């Protein structure tokens, strides 16, 4: 009868905690491990508003807005198959991170007359997430996957 009431104590009990604590400290300090280059590109939640008007997969056609695949480093108003507003055609130059940040913050101030419906992204950290994602949209990356 006593044998049924006994509990077994693992010989490893208490030895794994230091390892778990060390792992928790690393994750808390540096965040979860970054996805490898072989992992699909994750679409951040902050990009949802952009995805409602812009395609972002390689070789996808323009939608209501121009495709964003490869936008960083591309000449302004140059994506094939999209009819840009005169405001963007007149802007000229190339899209780099700083210029895209300025445009996302207040498109109508940067290019008065733009047809972009987004009023702007005032939150700098949200813009940074979108810009990080846009920088990864290039021929070197795998296809994007929604749900980050």
N, C-alpha and C positions, 0 to 999 in steps of 0.2 A: 504494500500500500504506500509506503514512503517513496518508492521509486517513481510513482506517477506524479508526485508533487515536486519532485526535484527539477530544477532547470539546469540546463547545460550552460556553462560559461565558456565562451570562445577563448582560446589561448591568445587571439589577436585583439581581444577587446581592449580598447583604449589606445592601441598602437597606431591606428589609422588617423585619429583626430589631428595630430600635428601636420600630416600631409594635406588633409582637407582644409585646415586653417591656412596653410601656406598657399594653396591654390586659390582660396577665397581672397586672400590678401592680394595676390597677383591680379586676379580679375577685377577686384575693387580699385586697384591702382591704375591698371592699364586698359581695362575693359575686356570684353570677351575676345578670343583670338580672332584676328582678321581673316576674312575668307581668302583662300588661295586663289591664284590667278585662274585655276581650273574651275572654280566655282562660278555659277552663273552670276551675272551682274544683278544685284538687288535694286529694285526701284524704291527709293525712300518715300515715306508718307508725304513729306513736304513737296514732292514732285507731282502729287495728284492733280492739283489745279492746272499744271502745265500739260499733263497728259490728256486733259479733257479737250484740248485743241491741237496739240502737237504730237506727231509720231516721234518715236525715239529709237526704234529698232533700225538696224542697218538695212538700207534699200527699201524702206517703207516710203510710200508716196506722201506728199503733203496732205494735210487735213485742212481744218479751218485756218491753222497757222502753218508756217514752214516746218519741215522736219528738223529735229534737233540732233540727229546723229552727226557727229563731227562738227558741231557748231563752233566749238572752241578752236580758234585758228582759221576759221573760214571767213572769207570776205563778207561784209554786211550785205544783205539783200542779194545773195548769190546762189541760193539753193535752186536747182533746176526744178521746174514744174510748179513754182509758186509765184503768184503775181503780187509783188510787194507794193506797199503804199509809197507814194512819192516821198513821204517823210523819211522812210528807211533808205530808199534809193539815194536820197540826198545826203544821208549821214556819212556814207563811205567808210573806208578803213576796214579793220579786221576785228572780229569778236575775240577778245581775250578775257580773262577772268575779271579784271577791274572794270572793263567796259560792260560786260554782262551784268555785273553786280549793280552798276549805276542804272542800267536799263531795267533790271528787275525791281529795283527800289522804286522807280517812278518812270515808267515808259513814256508817258505823255510829256513829262518835263524834258527828257533827253531827246525825244523825237516828236515834237508837236505835230499832230496830224496822223500819228501812227494809228493803225486800225486794231492794235492789240487791245482786247477787252479787259485784260487784267489791270486793275487800278494800281498795282504795285505790291511788293512784299516788304512791309516796313520792318519786320523782324529780321535783324542781321544774322542770327543763328540759323533761321530757316533758309535765308538766301544762301548762306554758306553750304548748307546741306545740298541744296539744288545745284549750286556751282560745282561742288565736289562730284556730284553725279554727272553733270554735263561734261566735266573734264574727262570722265572715264568713258564717255560715248565716242569711241573711235574704232578704227579697223582692227586694233590689237585686242579688243575685248570680245567676250562671248555675248550671246544674245541676252537681253535684259529679262528679268523675271519679276513680276509684281509681288508685293507683299513683304516689304522690309519694315 
